[in-house]
Amino acid sequence: MRKVYGDWGYRGLRGFLEALGLELEVVAHPYAGVRGVWVREGEEVPELPRVEGFKPLPKRWVVERTFAWLGRNRRLSKDYEQHPSVSEARLYLGMLRLLVKRLARAA
């Protein structure tokens, strides 16, 4: 793993991830972090570019979406297991279930 994708809230981890040898790419909407624009009296307010219509951002919510899919499995909704190896096996079974359902739908 060389690159980590995160949204606007994870930009504070950039230094930590660089120390680990990872690159952080913040995938954020162009208006993220913009609350208002302050200008001096008499100056014009800068024009913010507006994008027409819905434009999905690349690589956003991939991890959160996967956790949501896995959370639909009863044993993965909470951490019931005492041994990490059992939790790992449950994750593999949950992903296998997702893949088998997709293959069955495609056939």
N, C-alpha and C positions, 0 to 999 in steps of 0.2 A: 504494500500500500504506500503510495507516494503523495496522493492528493486527498484532502478532506474537504467535502462540500458542507457548507453551513449557511444558515440564513443570518439576518442582521444581528441577532442576539449573540452570536458566537464570535464576533470579530475581536473580542477581548482575549481570546485564546491564541491569537496569532503567534505571540512570542513563545508561549509554551510549546506549541506544535512545531515551530521552527527549531526549538532546542532538541526536539525528538527527531528532527530530520524530515518533517512532513510539511507540505505546502497547504495553506488554507485558502480556499476560494469561496468568497462570500457571494452567494447568489441572492441578490436583493432587488426589489423593485426600485426603479430610479428615484421614486419619491420617499424611500425608506429613510427615516430619521429627519425628514423635513416637517417641522411643525408650523413654522411661519417664517417670514423673511423680515428682518429688521433693517431699515435703511435710515440714513440721516434725513432730517427735514429738508425738503427741497429736492432730494434725489429721487429718481424714478425707481420703481420696483422692478427688479429683473424678471423677465418672462421665463417661466418654467415650461419646458417642452411637454406637451400633452400627446399621449399616444391614443389613437382612435381604436376602439374595440378591445376585445380581450386578447392578450398576448401571454401565453404561458411562459414561465421562466424555466430555463433548463436545469435539470438535476435537483429540483427542489422537492422536498417532502418524500424522497425515495425511502429513507430510513423510517420516517414516521409512518408512511403508508404500509411498509412491511411489518412494523410492530403492530399496527392495527389489524392486519390480516392474521398475524399469529395470535393476537389477543382474542380472536373468536374461538380458539380452542379452549375448552374449559380448564385444562391443566396448565395452560400457559397464560391465563388471565391474571393469575397471581403466582408468586414464587412459593409453591408448596413443598418443593423438594429440599432435602437436607444436603445432598451431595451434588456438586457442580456437574459431575459426569451424567447424572440422571437428568438434570436440567438441559444439558447439551443434547442428550438423546431425544428429549421431548421436542426441542427446537427442530432437530432433523426430521422427526416424525411429522411435525406441523407443516414444514415446508414440503415434505413429500406428499402430504395430503393435498396441499394447494396445487402442486404440479400434476398429480393424478387427476384431480378434478378438471383442470384445464385441458389435459390430454383427452379425457373422456368427452368433454364438450366439443373438442375439435374433430373427433372421430365421427 
